[in-house]
Amino acid sequence: MSRVSVFSSPLLLGFEEIERLLDRAAKTSGDGYPPYNIERLAAENGSGEALRITLAVAGFSEDDMEITLEDNQLVIRGRQDDDDDRAYLHRGIAARQFQRAFVLADGIEVAGAELENGLLAIDLKRHEPERVIQKIDIKANGA
């Protein structure tokens, strides 16, 4: 049985990549850890849209985390090692690992990342695309 999608219309040409991106985004939405916010920031000096992803990563240091951009997918990974030198009477805060991925549209760039008070903030910018109008000449057959 074949799968029918919105993008299978003959009037939508070249949108196969968007369909693949949507499928990838649906697959990465598994675990709810770490919790995160996505906010829209005020644009500066007429520049394009600015976004910020904030993840709650209490207990992680900069060395415990890695941020990569892989084929328009922003991937944040964190890994804590168990401290074998400690003898716990109760262990309620587990050393754990995580991976959180966000699919980015074309034209969105990662402006930077900052860790403060257990919150990892990743700033994204989208530059305003230039509006292009192109006239296509029509050639007469046999001319």
N, CA, C and O atoms as CSV, one atom per row, in Angstrom:
chain,resi,resn,atom,element,x,y,z
A,1,MET,N,N,0.836,-1.174,0.000
A,1,MET,CA,C,0.000,0.000,0.000
A,1,MET,C,C,0.883,1.240,0.000
A,1,MET,O,O,1.756,1.367,0.859
A,2,SER,N,N,0.683,2.132,-0.918
A,2,SER,CA,C,1.514,3.324,-0.996
A,2,SER,C,C,0.966,4.409,-0.082
A,2,SER,O,O,-0.222,4.444,0.239
A,3,ARG,N,N,1.861,5.287,0.325
A,3,ARG,CA,C,1.505,6.365,1.234
A,3,ARG,C,C,1.154,7.604,0.436
A,3,ARG,O,O,1.896,7.999,-0.463
A,4,VAL,N,N,0.030,8.217,0.758
A,4,VAL,CA,C,-0.401,9.438,0.081
A,4,VAL,C,C,-0.176,10.595,1.035
A,4,VAL,O,O,-0.566,10.529,2.201
A,5,SER,N,N,0.446,11.646,0.549
A,5,SER,CA,C,0.695,12.812,1.401
A,5,SER,C,C,0.235,14.068,0.692
A,5,SER,O,O,-0.136,14.049,-0.481
A,6,VAL,N,N,0.270,15.150,1.431
A,6,VAL,CA,C,-0.094,16.454,0.879
A,6,VAL,C,C,0.839,16.824,-0.266
A,6,VAL,O,O,0.433,17.503,-1.209
A,7,PHE,N,N,2.087,16.377,-0.184
A,7,PHE,CA,C,3.094,16.749,-1.158
A,7,PHE,C,C,3.039,15.909,-2.431
A,7,PHE,O,O,3.874,16.093,-3.317
A,8,SER,N,N,2.074,14.990,-2.545
A,8,SER,CA,C,1.987,14.165,-3.744
A,8,SER,C,C,1.191,14.840,-4.857
A,8,SER,O,O,1.000,14.253,-5.922
A,9,SER,N,N,0.730,16.052,-4.626
A,9,SER,CA,C,-0.007,16.786,-5.652
A,9,SER,C,C,0.912,17.096,-6.831
A,9,SER,O,O,2.070,17.457,-6.618
A,10,PRO,N,N,0.432,16.967,-8.068
A,10,PRO,CA,C,1.273,17.285,-9.230
A,10,PRO,C,C,1.579,18.780,-9.338
A,10,PRO,O,O,2.445,19.172,-10.121
A,11,LEU,N,N,0.884,19.621,-8.567
A,11,LEU,CA,C,1.144,21.059,-8.594
A,11,LEU,C,C,2.265,21.470,-7.647
A,11,LEU,O,O,2.733,22.607,-7.709
A,12,LEU,N,N,2.703,20.574,-6.777
A,12,LEU,CA,C,3.795,20.856,-5.853
A,12,LEU,C,C,5.032,20.119,-6.341
A,12,LEU,O,O,5.186,18.922,-6.097
A,13,LEU,N,N,5.898,20.822,-7.019
A,13,LEU,CA,C,7.087,20.212,-7.612
A,13,LEU,C,C,8.311,20.498,-6.756
A,13,LEU,O,O,8.545,21.639,-6.358
A,14,GLY,N,N,9.084,19.470,-6.476
A,14,GLY,CA,C,10.338,19.639,-5.758
A,14,GLY,C,C,10.200,19.751,-4.248
A,14,GLY,O,O,11.125,20.230,-3.592
A,15,PHE,N,N,9.086,19.327,-3.675
A,15,PHE,CA,C,8.884,19.427,-2.238
A,15,PHE,C,C,9.180,18.121,-1.503
A,15,PHE,O,O,8.808,17.971,-0.339
A,16,GLU,N,N,9.839,17.183,-2.164
A,16,GLU,CA,C,10.145,15.903,-1.545
A,16,GLU,C,C,11.042,16.072,-0.329
A,16,GLU,O,O,10.903,15.345,0.655
A,17,GLU,N,N,11.960,17.028,-0.391
A,17,GLU,CA,C,12.870,17.269,0.735
A,17,GLU,C,C,12.115,17.740,1.967
A,17,GLU,O,O,12.467,17.367,3.087
A,18,ILE,N,N,11.090,18.549,1.779
A,18,ILE,CA,C,10.289,19.007,2.921
A,18,ILE,C,C,9.573,17.823,3.559
A,18,ILE,O,O,9.486,17.735,4.784
A,19,GLU,N,N,9.071,16.927,2.749
A,19,GLU,CA,C,8.407,15.742,3.282
A,19,GLU,C,C,9.382,14.890,4.092
A,19,GLU,O,O,9.019,14.373,5.148
A,20,ARG,N,N,10.612,14.737,3.608
A,20,ARG,CA,C,11.630,13.988,4.358
A,20,ARG,C,C,11.959,14.686,5.669
A,20,ARG,O,O,12.144,14.021,6.688
A,21,LEU,N,N,12.039,16.028,5.663
A,21,LEU,CA,C,12.314,16.771,6.888
A,21,LEU,C,C,11.194,16.594,7.914
A,21,LEU,O,O,11.462,16.454,9.107
A,22,LEU,N,N,9.948,16.600,7.454
A,22,LEU,CA,C,8.824,16.388,8.365
A,22,LEU,C,C,8.856,14.987,8.965
A,22,LEU,O,O,8.570,14.810,10.149
A,23,ASP,N,N,9.199,14.003,8.161
A,23,ASP,CA,C,9.320,12.638,8.678
A,23,ASP,C,C,10.428,12.550,9.723
A,23,ASP,O,O,10.267,11.889,10.749
A,24,ARG,N,N,11.564,13.221,9.459
A,24,ARG,CA,C,12.678,13.205,10.402
A,24,ARG,C,C,12.298,13.897,11.703
A,24,ARG,O,O,12.667,13.432,12.782
A,25,ALA,N,N,11.565,15.002,11.614
A,25,ALA,CA,C,11.138,15.724,12.817
A,25,ALA,C,C,10.190,14.871,13.646
A,25,ALA,O,O,10.257,14.891,14.875
A,26,ALA,N,N,9.316,14.131,12.997
A,26,ALA,CA,C,8.372,13.276,13.722
A,26,ALA,C,C,9.096,12.157,14.463
A,26,ALA,O,O,8.659,11.745,15.537
A,27,LYS,N,N,10.187,11.666,13.907
A,27,LYS,CA,C,10.927,10.572,14.537
A,27,LYS,C,C,11.758,11.040,15.721
A,27,LYS,O,O,12.039,10.238,16.612
A,28,THR,N,N,12.163,12.309,15.767
A,28,THR,CA,C,13.045,12.793,16.829
A,28,THR,C,C,12.293,13.333,18.033
A,28,THR,O,O,12.919,13.830,18.969
A,29,SER,N,N,10.965,13.250,18.038
A,29,SER,CA,C,10.200,13.862,19.119
A,29,SER,C,C,9.911,12.895,20.264
A,29,SER,O,O,8.884,13.038,20.928
A,30,GLY,N,N,10.776,11.922,20.517
A,30,GLY,CA,C,10.527,10.888,21.503
A,30,GLY,C,C,10.544,11.365,22.943
A,30,GLY,O,O,9.534,11.869,23.434
A,31,ASP,N,N,11.653,11.220,23.623
A,31,ASP,CA,C,11.799,11.495,25.047
A,31,ASP,C,C,11.568,12.975,25.365
A,31,ASP,O,O,11.915,13.847,24.568
A,32,GLY,N,N,10.990,13.248,26.514
A,32,GLY,CA,C,10.718,14.619,26.923
A,32,GLY,C,C,11.844,15.241,27.717
A,32,GLY,O,O,11.667,16.320,28.284
A,33,TYR,N,N,13.003,14.592,27.776
A,33,TYR,CA,C,14.135,15.118,28.537
A,33,TYR,C,C,15.237,15.548,27.605
A,33,TYR,O,O,15.543,14.807,26.672
A,34,PRO,N,N,15.836,16.665,27.790
A,34,PRO,CA,C,15.506,17.692,28.785
A,34,PRO,C,C,14.353,18.574,28.289
A,34,PRO,O,O,14.140,18.706,27.084
A,35,PRO,N,N,13.616,19.172,29.222
A,35,PRO,CA,C,12.558,20.089,28.789
A,35,PRO,C,C,13.164,21.305,28.106
A,35,PRO,O,O,14.310,21.672,28.368
A,36,TYR,N,N,12.384,21.926,27.228
A,36,TYR,CA,C,12.918,23.058,26.470
A,36,TYR,C,C,11.819,24.064,26.169
A,36,TYR,O,O,10.632,23.742,26.203
A,37,ASN,N,N,12.237,25.287,25.875
A,37,ASN,CA,C,11.371,26.368,25.387
A,37,ASN,C,C,11.913,26.821,24.043
A,37,ASN,O,O,13.112,26.733,23.779
A,38,ILE,N,N,11.012,27.308,23.195
A,38,ILE,CA,C,11.412,27.976,21.959
A,38,ILE,C,C,10.711,29.316,21.963
A,38,ILE,O,O,9.487,29.385,22.076
A,39,GLU,N,N,11.484,30.381,21.839
A,39,GLU,CA,C,10.888,31.717,21.865
A,39,GLU,C,C,11.332,32.538,20.664
A,39,GLU,O,O,12.425,32.360,20.127
A,40,ARG,N,N,10.453,33.437,20.266
A,40,ARG,CA,C,10.763,34.371,19.186
A,40,ARG,C,C,11.270,35.650,19.846
A,40,ARG,O,O,10.623,36.190,20.744
A,41,LEU,N,N,12.417,36.127,19.403
A,41,LEU,CA,C,13.012,37.341,19.951
A,41,LEU,C,C,12.705,38.516,19.043
A,41,LEU,O,O,12.446,38.341,17.852
A,42,ALA,N,N,12.734,39.701,19.602
A,42,ALA,CA,C,12.502,40.904,18.809
A,42,ALA,C,C,13.625,41.063,17.788
A,42,ALA,O,O,14.801,40.890,18.109
A,43,ALA,N,N,13.251,41.389,16.573
A,43,ALA,CA,C,14.238,41.587,15.503
A,43,ALA,C,C,15.037,42.849,15.781
A,43,ALA,O,O,14.498,43.843,16.268
A,44,GLU,N,N,16.311,42.802,15.470
A,44,GLU,CA,C,17.206,43.935,15.688
A,44,GLU,C,C,17.493,44.639,14.370
A,44,GLU,O,O,17.897,43.996,13.401
A,45,ASN,N,N,17.292,45.935,14.323
A,45,ASN,CA,C,17.648,46.764,13.157
A,45,ASN,C,C,17.090,46.233,11.846
A,45,ASN,O,O,17.775,46.267,10.824
A,46,GLY,N,N,15.873,45.751,11.863
A,46,GLY,CA,C,15.260,45.277,10.633
A,46,GLY,C,C,15.839,43.989,10.096
A,46,GLY,O,O,15.556,43.595,8.965
A,47,SER,N,N,16.661,43.322,10.918
A,47,SER,CA,C,17.213,42.049,10.456
A,47,SER,C,C,16.112,40.996,10.491
A,47,SER,O,O,14.991,41.274,10.915
A,48,GLY,N,N,16.429,39.825,10.057
A,48,GLY,CA,C,15.437,38.759,9.982
A,48,GLY,C,C,14.999,38.271,11.346
A,48,GLY,O,O,15.339,38.853,12.376
A,49,GLU,N,N,14.247,37.204,11.333
A,49,GLU,CA,C,13.696,36.625,12.547
A,49,GLU,C,C,14.799,36.056,13.438
A,49,GLU,O,O,15.788,35.507,12.950
A,50,ALA,N,N,14.614,36.195,14.749
A,50,ALA,CA,C,15.547,35.630,15.716
A,50,ALA,C,C,14.772,34.702,16.638
A,50,ALA,O,O,13.692,35.046,17.117
A,51,LEU,N,N,15.333,33.523,16.881
A,51,LEU,CA,C,14.718,32.525,17.755
A,51,LEU,C,C,15.720,32.110,18.813
A,51,LEU,O,O,16.929,32.236,18.620
A,52,ARG,N,N,15.211,31.612,19.937
A,52,ARG,CA,C,16.081,31.073,20.983
A,52,ARG,C,C,15.475,29.766,21.490
A,52,ARG,O,O,14.301,29.702,21.853
A,53,ILE,N,N,16.300,28.740,21.503
A,53,ILE,CA,C,15.931,27.463,22.107
A,53,ILE,C,C,16.630,27.416,23.454
A,53,ILE,O,O,17.846,27.587,23.529
A,54,THR,N,N,15.869,27.184,24.521
A,54,THR,CA,C,16.432,27.096,25.862
A,54,THR,C,C,16.136,25.717,26.423
A,54,THR,O,O,14.978,25.308,26.500
A,55,LEU,N,N,17.184,24.997,26.817
A,55,LEU,CA,C,17.043,23.664,27.391
A,55,LEU,C,C,17.438,23.709,28.865
A,55,LEU,O,O,18.421,24.356,29.226
A,56,ALA,N,N,16.673,23.023,29.718
A,56,ALA,CA,C,16.985,22.916,31.138
A,56,ALA,C,C,17.953,21.751,31.323
A,56,ALA,O,O,17.558,20.587,31.261
A,57,VAL,N,N,19.220,22.074,31.549
A,57,VAL,CA,C,20.266,21.056,31.625
A,57,VAL,C,C,21.029,21.160,32.944
A,57,VAL,O,O,22.259,21.131,32.962
A,58,ALA,N,N,20.287,21.280,34.047
A,58,ALA,CA,C,20.914,21.400,35.364
A,58,ALA,C,C,21.845,20.221,35.611
A,58,ALA,O,O,21.500,19.072,35.333
A,59,GLY,N,N,23.028,20.518,36.136
A,59,GLY,CA,C,24.009,19.484,36.439
A,59,GLY,C,C,24.974,19.191,35.311
A,59,GLY,O,O,25.953,18.473,35.518
A,60,PHE,N,N,24.730,19.723,34.122
A,60,PHE,CA,C,25.632,19.522,32.990
A,60,PHE,C,C,26.558,20.729,32.860
A,60,PHE,O,O,26.128,21.867,33.045
A,61,SER,N,N,27.797,20.487,32.551
A,61,SER,CA,C,28.743,21.569,32.276
A,61,SER,C,C,28.942,21.676,30.762
A,61,SER,O,O,28.427,20.859,29.998
A,62,GLU,N,N,29.686,22.680,30.349
A,62,GLU,CA,C,29.963,22.846,28.921
A,62,GLU,C,C,30.678,21.617,28.359
A,62,GLU,O,O,30.449,21.224,27.215
A,63,ASP,N,N,31.544,21.019,29.173
A,63,ASP,CA,C,32.309,19.845,28.720
A,63,ASP,C,C,31.447,18.599,28.589
A,63,ASP,O,O,31.823,17.657,27.893
A,64,ASP,N,N,30.282,18.583,29.259
A,64,ASP,CA,C,29.389,17.421,29.207
A,64,ASP,C,C,28.467,17.443,27.996
A,64,ASP,O,O,27.770,16.464,27.731
A,65,MET,N,N,28.458,18.555,27.257
A,65,MET,CA,C,27.502,18.704,26.152
A,65,MET,C,C,28.206,18.999,24.838
A,65,MET,O,O,29.337,19.484,24.799
A,66,GLU,N,N,27.488,18.683,23.759
A,66,GLU,CA,C,27.986,18.929,22.406
A,66,GLU,C,C,26.810,19.386,21.546
A,66,GLU,O,O,25.724,18.808,21.598
A,67,ILE,N,N,27.044,20.424,20.762
A,67,ILE,CA,C,26.026,20.920,19.838
A,67,ILE,C,C,26.590,20.794,18.433
A,67,ILE,O,O,27.679,21.290,18.145
A,68,THR,N,N,25.839,20.124,17.554
A,68,THR,CA,C,26.277,19.962,16.172
A,68,THR,C,C,25.133,20.312,15.231
A,68,THR,O,O,23.959,20.261,15.599
A,69,LEU,N,N,25.502,20.664,14.023
A,69,LEU,CA,C,24.539,20.933,12.963
A,69,LEU,C,C,24.799,19.904,11.871
A,69,LEU,O,O,25.845,19.929,11.223
A,70,GLU,N,N,23.839,18.995,11.668
A,70,GLU,CA,C,24.001,17.883,10.733
A,70,GLU,C,C,22.857,17.914,9.730
A,70,GLU,O,O,21.728,17.572,10.082
A,71,ASP,N,N,23.117,18.313,8.503
A,71,ASP,CA,C,22.104,18.331,7.445
A,71,ASP,C,C,20.828,19.056,7.884
A,71,ASP,O,O,19.743,18.475,7.871
A,72,ASN,N,N,20.964,20.309,8.266
A,72,ASN,CA,C,19.843,21.152,8.717
A,72,ASN,C,C,19.186,20.629,9.982
A,72,ASN,O,O,18.057,21.015,10.286
A,73,GLN,N,N,19.852,19.772,10.722
A,73,GLN,CA,C,19.317,19.274,11.975
A,73,GLN,C,C,20.267,19.685,13.094
A,73,GLN,O,O,21.434,19.295,13.114
A,74,LEU,N,N,19.741,20.483,14.027
A,74,LEU,CA,C,20.497,20.915,15.194
A,74,LEU,C,C,20.382,19.818,16.240
A,74,LEU,O,O,19.280,19.480,16.674
A,75,VAL,N,N,21.521,19.261,16.647
A,75,VAL,CA,C,21.527,18.143,17.584
A,75,VAL,C,C,22.306,18.558,18.828
A,75,VAL,O,O,23.458,18.984,18.741
A,76,ILE,N,N,21.657,18.427,19.994
A,76,ILE,CA,C,22.289,18.729,21.273
A,76,ILE,C,C,22.407,17.416,22.032
A,76,ILE,O,O,21.410,16.734,22.266
A,77,ARG,N,N,23.630,17.065,22.416
A,77,ARG,CA,C,23.871,15.826,23.147
A,77,ARG,C,C,24.504,16.166,24.489
A,77,ARG,O,O,25.334,17.069,24.592
A,78,GLY,N,N,24.098,15.430,25.503
A,78,GLY,CA,C,24.686,15.591,26.824
A,78,GLY,C,C,24.990,14.248,27.431
A,78,GLY,O,O,24.226,13.295,27.280
A,79,ARG,N,N,26.116,14.177,28.122
A,79,ARG,CA,C,26.511,12.907,28.746
A,79,ARG,C,C,27.235,13.225,30.049
A,79,ARG,O,O,28.208,13.980,30.068
A,80,GLN,N,N,26.747,12.640,31.133
A,80,GLN,CA,C,27.403,12.769,32.431
A,80,GLN,C,C,27.952,11.409,32.824
A,80,GLN,O,O,27.311,10.380,32.611
A,81,ASP,N,N,29.125,11.418,33.389
A,81,ASP,CA,C,29.722,10.175,33.866
A,81,ASP,C,C,29.390,9.991,35.339
A,81,ASP,O,O,29.309,10.962,36.092
A,82,ASP,N,N,29.197,8.738,35.746
A,82,ASP,CA,C,28.975,8.436,37.161
A,82,ASP,C,C,30.248,8.744,37.944
A,82,ASP,O,O,31.358,8.464,37.493
A,83,ASP,N,N,30.063,9.323,39.120
A,83,ASP,CA,C,31.190,9.621,39.999
A,83,ASP,C,C,31.342,8.450,40.964
A,83,ASP,O,O,30.606,8.343,41.945
A,84,ASP,N,N,32.297,7.579,40.681
A,84,ASP,CA,C,32.495,6.380,41.491
A,84,ASP,C,C,33.135,6.685,42.834
A,84,ASP,O,O,33.171,5.817,43.706
A,85,ASP,N,N,33.646,7.910,43.023
A,85,ASP,CA,C,34.302,8.275,44.276
A,85,ASP,C,C,33.303,8.559,45.390
A,85,ASP,O,O,33.686,8.617,46.558
A,86,ARG,N,N,32.025,8.736,45.048
A,86,ARG,CA,C,31.008,9.078,46.045
A,86,ARG,C,C,30.236,7.830,46.474
A,86,ARG,O,O,29.987,6.919,45.684
A,87,ALA,N,N,29.866,7.826,47.770
A,87,ALA,CA,C,29.027,6.738,48.313
A,87,ALA,C,C,27.683,7.366,48.676
A,87,ALA,O,O,27.569,8.056,49.689
A,88,TYR,N,N,26.674,7.125,47.852
A,88,TYR,CA,C,25.358,7.728,48.052
A,88,TYR,C,C,24.522,6.917,49.040
A,88,TYR,O,O,24.493,5.688,48.985
A,89,LEU,N,N,23.843,7.624,49.944
A,89,LEU,CA,C,22.835,7.010,50.791
A,89,LEU,C,C,21.495,6.998,50.072
A,89,LEU,O,O,20.686,6.088,50.251
A,90,HIS,N,N,21.276,8.016,49.261
A,90,HIS,CA,C,20.087,8.101,48.400
A,90,HIS,C,C,20.534,8.761,47.102
A,90,HIS,O,O,21.247,9.765,47.123
A,91,ARG,N,N,20.121,8.204,45.992
A,91,ARG,CA,C,20.502,8.759,44.685
A,91,ARG,C,C,19.230,9.097,43.928
A,91,ARG,O,O,18.644,8.234,43.274
A,92,GLY,N,N,18.799,10.361,44.015
A,92,GLY,CA,C,17.603,10.823,43.316
A,92,GLY,C,C,17.919,11.582,42.047
A,92,GLY,O,O,17.056,11.747,41.185
A,93,ILE,N,N,19.164,12.050,41.925
A,93,ILE,CA,C,19.603,12.773,40.729
A,93,ILE,C,C,20.515,11.837,39.952
A,93,ILE,O,O,21.671,11.624,40.317
A,94,ALA,N,N,19.985,11.295,38.896
A,94,ALA,CA,C,20.748,10.313,38.119
A,94,ALA,C,C,21.657,11.000,37.118
A,94,ALA,O,O,21.295,12.016,36.525
A,95,ALA,N,N,22.833,10.437,36.938
A,95,ALA,CA,C,23.708,10.871,35.851
A,95,ALA,C,C,23.153,10.210,34.603
A,95,ALA,O,O,23.117,8.983,34.508
A,96,ARG,N,N,22.721,11.018,33.646
A,96,ARG,CA,C,22.087,10.446,32.461
A,96,ARG,C,C,22.586,11.153,31.217
A,96,ARG,O,O,23.276,12.170,31.286
A,97,GLN,N,N,22.226,10.601,30.105
A,97,GLN,CA,C,22.587,11.210,28.834
A,97,GLN,C,C,21.321,11.597,28.108
A,97,GLN,O,O,20.240,11.087,28.403
A,98,PHE,N,N,21.460,12.507,27.151
A,98,PHE,CA,C,20.303,12.902,26.360
A,98,PHE,C,C,20.751,13.288,24.969
A,98,PHE,O,O,21.922,13.576,24.721
A,99,GLN,N,N,19.792,13.284,24.078
A,99,GLN,CA,C,19.972,13.817,22.730
A,99,GLN,C,C,18.664,14.480,22.334
A,99,GLN,O,O,17.603,13.857,22.383
A,100,ARG,N,N,18.740,15.735,21.946
A,100,ARG,CA,C,17.560,16.491,21.511
A,100,ARG,C,C,17.892,17.058,20.139
A,100,ARG,O,O,18.953,17.653,19.950
A,101,ALA,N,N,16.989,16.875,19.181
A,101,ALA,CA,C,17.242,17.321,17.809
A,101,ALA,C,C,16.119,18.228,17.342
A,101,ALA,O,O,14.951,18.006,17.661
A,102,PHE,N,N,16.483,19.252,16.583
A,102,PHE,CA,C,15.543,20.192,15.986
A,102,PHE,C,C,15.877,20.314,14.511
A,102,PHE,O,O,17.037,20.525,14.159
A,103,VAL,N,N,14.887,20.187,13.644
A,103,VAL,CA,C,15.092,20.347,12.211
A,103,VAL,C,C,14.959,21.833,11.890
A,103,VAL,O,O,13.948,22.455,12.216
A,104,LEU,N,N,15.977,22.396,11.254
A,104,LEU,CA,C,15.999,23.817,10.920
A,104,LEU,C,C,15.674,24.016,9.445
A,104,LEU,O,O,16.104,23.240,8.591
A,105,ALA,N,N,14.919,25.051,9.160
A,105,ALA,CA,C,14.609,25.395,7.769
A,105,ALA,C,C,15.851,25.972,7.098
A,105,ALA,O,O,16.772,26.438,7.769
A,106,ASP,N,N,15.866,25.936,5.778
A,106,ASP,CA,C,16.958,26.561,5.033
A,106,ASP,C,C,16.999,28.043,5.375
A,106,ASP,O,O,15.958,28.690,5.494
A,107,GLY,N,N,18.190,28.570,5.530
A,107,GLY,CA,C,18.346,29.991,5.829
A,107,GLY,C,C,18.440,30.306,7.311
A,107,GLY,O,O,18.720,31.449,7.671
A,108,ILE,N,N,18.216,29.333,8.180
A,108,ILE,CA,C,18.370,29.568,9.622
A,108,ILE,C,C,19.791,29.196,10.012
A,108,ILE,O,O,20.277,28.111,9.694
A,109,GLU,N,N,20.442,30.114,10.703
A,109,GLU,CA,C,21.820,29.915,11.140
A,109,GLU,C,C,21.877,29.900,12.655
A,109,GLU,O,O,21.086,30.568,13.321
A,110,VAL,N,N,22.815,29.136,13.199
A,110,VAL,CA,C,23.050,29.129,14.636
A,110,VAL,C,C,23.982,30.298,14.944
A,110,VAL,O,O,25.113,30.346,14.461
A,111,ALA,N,N,23.492,31.246,15.758
A,111,ALA,CA,C,24.271,32.439,16.080
A,111,ALA,C,C,25.193,32.214,17.268
A,111,ALA,O,O,26.215,32.889,17.389
A,112,GLY,N,N,24.851,31.278,18.145
A,112,GLY,CA,C,25.693,31.016,19.303
A,112,GLY,C,C,24.940,30.266,20.376
A,112,GLY,O,O,23.731,30.054,20.279
A,113,ALA,N,N,25.678,29.862,21.410
A,113,ALA,CA,C,25.084,29.127,22.522
A,113,ALA,C,C,25.738,29.588,23.817
A,113,ALA,O,O,26.918,29.936,23.852
A,114,GLU,N,N,24.934,29.580,24.888
A,114,GLU,CA,C,25.434,30.037,26.180
A,114,GLU,C,C,24.795,29.193,27.277
A,114,GLU,O,O,23.599,28.904,27.230
A,115,LEU,N,N,25.602,28.796,28.270
A,115,LEU,CA,C,25.114,28.033,29.410
A,115,LEU,C,C,25.192,28.923,30.642
A,115,LEU,O,O,26.260,29.412,31.008
A,116,GLU,N,N,24.022,29.126,31.284
A,116,GLU,CA,C,23.981,29.965,32.475
A,116,GLU,C,C,22.890,29.455,33.415
A,116,GLU,O,O,21.742,29.272,33.010
A,117,ASN,N,N,23.263,29.231,34.669
A,117,ASN,CA,C,22.333,28.786,35.714
A,117,ASN,C,C,21.546,27.533,35.324
A,117,ASN,O,O,20.352,27.436,35.608
A,118,GLY,N,N,22.202,26.589,34.683
A,118,GLY,CA,C,21.551,25.340,34.314
A,118,GLY,C,C,20.660,25.415,33.087
A,118,GLY,O,O,19.946,24.461,32.777
A,119,LEU,N,N,20.696,26.551,32.380
A,119,LEU,CA,C,19.907,26.714,31.158
A,119,LEU,C,C,20.846,26.918,29.977
A,119,LEU,O,O,21.693,27.812,29.993
A,120,LEU,N,N,20.693,26.091,28.963
A,120,LEU,CA,C,21.472,26.216,27.736
A,120,LEU,C,C,20.619,26.963,26.720
A,120,LEU,O,O,19.566,26.477,26.307
A,121,ALA,N,N,21.078,28.149,26.317
A,121,ALA,CA,C,20.353,28.962,25.339
A,121,ALA,C,C,21.097,28.910,24.012
A,121,ALA,O,O,22.295,29.183,23.947
A,122,ILE,N,N,20.375,28.557,22.958
A,122,ILE,CA,C,20.937,28.498,21.608
A,122,ILE,C,C,20.185,29.514,20.770
A,122,ILE,O,O,18.971,29.411,20.595
A,123,ASP,N,N,20.913,30.502,20.249
A,123,ASP,CA,C,20.296,31.560,19.448
A,123,ASP,C,C,20.382,31.220,17.973
A,123,ASP,O,O,21.419,30.779,17.476
A,124,LEU,N,N,19.266,31.436,17.283
A,124,LEU,CA,C,19.156,31.167,15.850
A,124,LEU,C,C,18.727,32.442,15.146
A,124,LEU,O,O,17.977,33.243,15.703
A,125,LYS,N,N,19.205,32.632,13.917
A,125,LYS,CA,C,18.809,33.794,13.121
A,125,LYS,C,C,18.418,33.337,11.730
A,125,LYS,O,O,19.031,32.448,11.139
A,126,ARG,N,N,17.365,33.985,11.227
A,126,ARG,CA,C,16.955,33.749,9.841
A,126,ARG,C,C,17.055,35.087,9.133
A,126,ARG,O,O,16.394,36.053,9.514
A,127,HIS,N,N,17.878,35.137,8.106
A,127,HIS,CA,C,18.033,36.362,7.329
A,127,HIS,C,C,16.869,36.497,6.362
A,127,HIS,O,O,16.386,35.509,5.808
A,128,GLU,N,N,16.434,37.708,6.170
A,128,GLU,CA,C,15.345,37.969,5.228
A,128,GLU,C,C,15.828,37.669,3.814
A,128,GLU,O,O,16.836,38.227,3.381
A,129,PRO,N,N,15.137,36.808,3.095
A,129,PRO,CA,C,15.561,36.519,1.722
A,129,PRO,C,C,15.224,37.692,0.810
A,129,PRO,O,O,14.257,38.424,1.024
A,130,GLU,N,N,16.050,37.838,-0.200
A,130,GLU,CA,C,15.774,38.875,-1.194
A,130,GLU,C,C,14.614,38.429,-2.061
A,130,GLU,O,O,14.520,37.262,-2.444
A,131,ARG,N,N,13.741,39.360,-2.364
A,131,ARG,CA,C,12.614,39.058,-3.256
A,131,ARG,C,C,13.127,39.146,-4.688
A,131,ARG,O,O,13.629,40.184,-5.120
A,132,VAL,N,N,12.995,38.060,-5.400
A,132,VAL,CA,C,13.502,38.003,-6.762
A,132,VAL,C,C,12.327,37.790,-7.714
A,132,VAL,O,O,11.537,36.860,-7.551
A,133,ILE,N,N,12.231,38.650,-8.686
A,133,ILE,CA,C,11.243,38.495,-9.743
A,133,ILE,C,C,12.022,38.317,-11.036
A,133,ILE,O,O,12.843,39.156,-11.405
A,134,GLN,N,N,11.756,37.235,-11.702
A,134,GLN,CA,C,12.498,36.911,-12.913
A,134,GLN,C,C,11.514,36.777,-14.062
A,134,GLN,O,O,10.515,36.066,-13.957
A,135,LYS,N,N,11.801,37.462,-15.153
A,135,LYS,CA,C,10.959,37.367,-16.330
A,135,LYS,C,C,11.528,36.285,-17.242
A,135,LYS,O,O,12.725,36.257,-17.527
A,136,ILE,N,N,10.650,35.402,-17.688
A,136,ILE,CA,C,11.051,34.305,-18.567
A,136,ILE,C,C,10.609,34.650,-19.975
A,136,ILE,O,O,9.422,34.859,-20.225
A,137,ASP,N,N,11.572,34.709,-20.907
A,137,ASP,CA,C,11.257,34.986,-22.303
A,137,ASP,C,C,10.600,33.779,-22.956
A,137,ASP,O,O,10.989,32.635,-22.718
A,138,ILE,N,N,9.613,34.052,-23.770
A,138,ILE,CA,C,8.929,33.006,-24.522
A,138,ILE,C,C,9.444,33.040,-25.953
A,138,ILE,O,O,9.357,34.066,-26.629
A,139,LYS,N,N,9.971,31.931,-26.402
A,139,LYS,CA,C,10.509,31.868,-27.766
A,139,LYS,C,C,9.448,31.269,-28.678
A,139,LYS,O,O,8.790,30.287,-28.336
A,140,ALA,N,N,9.299,31.884,-29.845
A,140,ALA,CA,C,8.349,31.366,-30.826
A,140,ALA,C,C,8.959,30.161,-31.530
A,140,ALA,O,O,10.152,30.155,-31.831
A,141,ASN,N,N,8.167,29.166,-31.785
A,141,ASN,CA,C,8.636,27.963,-32.452
A,141,ASN,C,C,8.990,28.300,-33.907
A,141,ASN,O,O,8.154,28.831,-34.638
A,142,GLY,N,N,10.199,28.001,-34.321
A,142,GLY,CA,C,10.636,28.253,-35.680
A,142,GLY,C,C,11.193,29.649,-35.893
A,142,GLY,O,O,11.477,30.018,-37.033
A,143,ALA,N,N,11.353,30.414,-34.873
A,143,ALA,CA,C,11.882,31.769,-35.058
A,143,ALA,C,C,13.352,31.830,-34.784
A,143,ALA,O,O,13.956,32.897,-34.892
